[in-house]
Amino acid sequence: MPMGHEVHGQGGFKFQNWAKTYGSSPELYFQPTSVEEIREILDMARQRDKRVKVVGGGHSPSDIACTDDFMIQMGKMNRVLKVDKEKQQVTVEGGIFLSDLNVELSKHGLALANLGAVSEVAAAGVIGTGTHNTGIKHGILPTQVVALTLLTASGEILECSESINADIFQAARLHLGCLGIVLTVTFQCVPQFHLHEVAFPSTLTEVLDHLNDHLQRSQYFRFLWFPHSENVSVIYQDPTNKPPSSSASWWWDYAVGYYLLEFLLWISTFVPSLVCWINRFFFWLLFSSRVENIAISYKIFNYECRFKQHVQDWAIPIEKTKEALLELKAALENNPKMVAHYPVEVRFARGDDIWLSPCFQRDSCYMNIIMYRPYGKNVPRLNYWLTYEGIMKKHGGRPHWAKAHSCTRKDLEKMYPAFRKFCSVREKLDPTGMFLNTYLEKVFY
Ligand SMILES: Cc1cc2nc3c(=O)[nH]c(=O)nc-3n(C[C@H](O)[C@H](O)[C@H](O)COP(=O)(O)OP(=O)(O)OC[C@H]3O[C@@H](n4cnc5c(N)ncnc54)[C@H](O)[C@@H]3O)c2cc1C
């Protein structure tokens, strides 16, 4: 960028997250194209005593990316900088969407070993909140990061990896957007692969009684429980050498099913007791037979999330899975007025050593609960939410950082053995709290 050119911020921008459940009105909205421009924005923020929040894909179902001061959207800093075929590593700018990265990697015969449900999310954004998928041999997405660079509040660029700035690296692999601006991320990749997906019906009792067998049988095992019933859909995904198969009719059923579901859930906002039957009906309609599909890995990992929802997703120690899920089931049975939309999605992740990882030092089970917003209408969920959080807390749970939760520093200090270490790195890198917002104040104060 030529010297003397002033970076331009847009006024009047309204930010909303993907689910339109949280939003804010940043005073100025920037889409920088270079590090120099970002430095100018930080200078301007410092002079005007403003805070700065970076946003990636804006998918977090919470106010973690909201600000009324300066917002930086990193979508124009989205290049693939280096592909190291020998080490099978890729270095990208922080703003690249995983959807673009997946395609780029496949041109080089590479892939990410695991992905979340959507790829319209940024490389720096997914590691910011600890995005995860499933598979007991696989860690959350930040475990795939081998290096990153951070532009700090003072304008300094820090290279971080296991061997350089190691402490900052352990913090920044799951950074909450509060340590600085993540400029680049280096991911460890694997050779490109196809996945064979098999979904088949089962019951909650069967899955919980044979959890270990399922975990061993499939590399990316997860299951969907249909609350107010025993119904479960088990999903196995495993690498295969077979060529892709077509699953058009399944997806067609799915699409039609979604429109019907939204309509019926809207009706149920007037007659809540219908939810129990809606959950059963859709299990019967969409999930009661065996379905198979083969495709390139990212097309199987990603699935369509068609309409807007509230979610919670805590990680508990894996050995607590059965107890916690049965308690949630009993709570719903004992309180007929409390309704729960399907599915409760149960996924697994290997323990790691990332300071703010919900899987820190323990193999974990993530239990994602959901309440849809049919046609944008909020369905009462407070009772369900509090009951769920109570059960998760009782079993040593830790909330997903992207998803709205009620935890404050007091809770988090108990949950995370390395919480104070993270705080001291944050205070060193950002002493004036330039990268804080309301969500983060709750976390750190
Ligand atoms: C439909 C849907 C499906 C989802 N599926 C899953 C799933 O399967 N598993 C799962 O774990 N989560 C899932 N999520 C949550 C999602 O993966 C996370 O919210 C993720 O962080 C979103 O990435 P993003 O780029 O949209 O981040 P944003 O929401 O934009 O930002 C997240 C955080 O990263 C920070 N940030 C972003 N870019 C930078 C940067 N360059 N430098 C510094 N900080 C930065 C932001 O300030 C913020 O703190 C899903 C969400 C939706 C809406």
The ligand as an SDF file (V2000), in Angstrom:
LIG
                    3D

 53 58  0  0  0  0  0  0  0  0999 V2000
  -23.7910  -23.7450   11.3630 C   0  0  0  0  0  0  0  0  0  0  0  0
  -22.6630  -23.8390   12.3550 C   0  0  0  0  0  0  0  0  0  0  0  0
  -22.0070  -25.0470   12.5410 C   0  0  0  0  0  0  0  0  0  0  0  0
  -20.9730  -25.1480   13.4620 C   0  0  0  0  0  0  0  0  0  0  0  0
  -20.3720  -26.3450   13.6550 N   0  0  0  0  0  0  0  0  0  0  0  0
  -19.4120  -26.4800   14.5920 C   0  0  0  0  0  0  0  0  0  0  0  0
  -18.7830  -27.7300   14.8250 C   0  0  0  0  0  0  0  0  0  0  0  0
  -19.0590  -28.7130   14.1570 O   0  0  0  0  0  0  0  0  0  0  0  0
  -17.8550  -27.7970   15.8130 N   0  0  0  0  0  0  0  0  0  0  0  0
  -17.5180  -26.7200   16.5640 C   0  0  0  0  0  0  0  0  0  0  0  0
  -16.6860  -26.8410   17.4400 O   0  0  0  0  0  0  0  0  0  0  0  0
  -18.0530  -25.5120   16.3250 N   0  0  0  0  0  0  0  0  0  0  0  0
  -18.9960  -25.3770   15.3730 C   0  0  0  0  0  0  0  0  0  0  0  0
  -19.5370  -24.1550   15.1410 N   0  0  0  0  0  0  0  0  0  0  0  0
  -18.9600  -23.0120   15.8030 C   0  0  0  0  0  0  0  0  0  0  0  0
  -17.8290  -22.4420   14.9350 C   0  0  0  0  0  0  0  0  0  0  0  0
  -16.9710  -23.3960   14.4530 O   0  0  0  0  0  0  0  0  0  0  0  0
  -16.9800  -21.4930   15.7290 C   0  0  0  0  0  0  0  0  0  0  0  0
  -17.8280  -20.5000   16.1790 O   0  0  0  0  0  0  0  0  0  0  0  0
  -15.8270  -20.8770   14.9450 C   0  0  0  0  0  0  0  0  0  0  0  0
  -15.0430  -20.1100   15.8300 O   0  0  0  0  0  0  0  0  0  0  0  0
  -16.3260  -20.0160   13.8340 C   0  0  0  0  0  0  0  0  0  0  0  0
  -15.2590  -19.4820   13.0860 O   0  0  0  0  0  0  0  0  0  0  0  0
  -15.4130  -18.0220   12.5220 P   0  0  0  0  0  0  0  0  0  0  0  0
  -14.3480  -17.7960   11.5470 O   0  0  0  0  0  0  0  0  0  0  0  0
  -16.8070  -17.7980   12.0850 O   0  0  0  0  0  0  0  0  0  0  0  0
  -15.1030  -17.2130   13.8460 O   0  0  0  0  0  0  0  0  0  0  0  0
  -15.7760  -15.8910   14.4020 P   0  0  0  0  0  0  0  0  0  0  0  0
  -17.0630  -16.2240   15.0370 O   0  0  0  0  0  0  0  0  0  0  0  0
  -15.7640  -14.8440   13.3700 O   0  0  0  0  0  0  0  0  0  0  0  0
  -14.7110  -15.5240   15.5440 O   0  0  0  0  0  0  0  0  0  0  0  0
  -14.4130  -16.4160   16.5670 C   0  0  0  0  0  0  0  0  0  0  0  0
  -13.3170  -15.8380   17.4550 C   0  0  0  0  0  0  0  0  0  0  0  0
  -12.0910  -15.7660   16.7350 O   0  0  0  0  0  0  0  0  0  0  0  0
  -11.5890  -14.4340   16.7640 C   0  0  0  0  0  0  0  0  0  0  0  0
  -10.8790  -14.2100   15.5140 N   0  0  0  0  0  0  0  0  0  0  0  0
  -11.2890  -14.4860   14.2510 C   0  0  0  0  0  0  0  0  0  0  0  0
  -10.3040  -14.1960   13.3780 N   0  0  0  0  0  0  0  0  0  0  0  0
   -9.2590  -13.7340   14.1020 C   0  0  0  0  0  0  0  0  0  0  0  0
   -7.9380  -13.2800   13.7870 C   0  0  0  0  0  0  0  0  0  0  0  0
   -7.4820  -13.2580   12.5400 N   0  0  0  0  0  0  0  0  0  0  0  0
   -7.1610  -12.8900   14.7970 N   0  0  0  0  0  0  0  0  0  0  0  0
   -7.5780  -12.8920   16.0780 C   0  0  0  0  0  0  0  0  0  0  0  0
   -8.8040  -13.3070   16.4250 N   0  0  0  0  0  0  0  0  0  0  0  0
   -9.6160  -13.7300   15.4570 C   0  0  0  0  0  0  0  0  0  0  0  0
  -12.8030  -13.5660   16.9700 C   0  0  0  0  0  0  0  0  0  0  0  0
  -12.4490  -12.3170   17.5260 O   0  0  0  0  0  0  0  0  0  0  0  0
  -13.6000  -14.4090   17.9240 C   0  0  0  0  0  0  0  0  0  0  0  0
  -13.0740  -14.2750   19.2150 O   0  0  0  0  0  0  0  0  0  0  0  0
  -20.5710  -24.0140   14.2100 C   0  0  0  0  0  0  0  0  0  0  0  0
  -21.2200  -22.7990   14.0210 C   0  0  0  0  0  0  0  0  0  0  0  0
  -22.2620  -22.7050   13.1020 C   0  0  0  0  0  0  0  0  0  0  0  0
  -22.9600  -21.4010   12.9300 C   0  0  0  0  0  0  0  0  0  0  0  0
  1  2  1  0
  2  3  1  0
  2 52  2  0
  3  4  2  0
  4  5  1  0
  4 50  1  0
  5  6  2  0
  6  7  1  0
  6 13  1  0
  7  8  2  0
  7  9  1  0
  9 10  1  0
 10 11  2  0
 10 12  1  0
 12 13  2  0
 13 14  1  0
 14 15  1  0
 14 50  1  0
 15 16  1  0
 16 17  1  0
 16 18  1  0
 18 19  1  0
 18 20  1  0
 20 21  1  0
 20 22  1  0
 22 23  1  0
 23 24  1  0
 24 25  2  0
 24 26  1  0
 24 27  1  0
 27 28  1  0
 28 29  2  0
 28 30  1  0
 28 31  1  0
 31 32  1  0
 32 33  1  0
 33 34  1  0
 33 48  1  0
 34 35  1  0
 35 36  1  0
 35 46  1  0
 36 37  1  0
 36 45  1  0
 37 38  2  0
 38 39  1  0
 39 40  1  0
 39 45  2  0
 40 41  1  0
 40 42  2  0
 42 43  1  0
 43 44  2  0
 44 45  1  0
 46 47  1  0
 46 48  1  0
 48 49  1  0
 50 51  2  0
 51 52  1  0
 52 53  1  0
M  END
$$$$
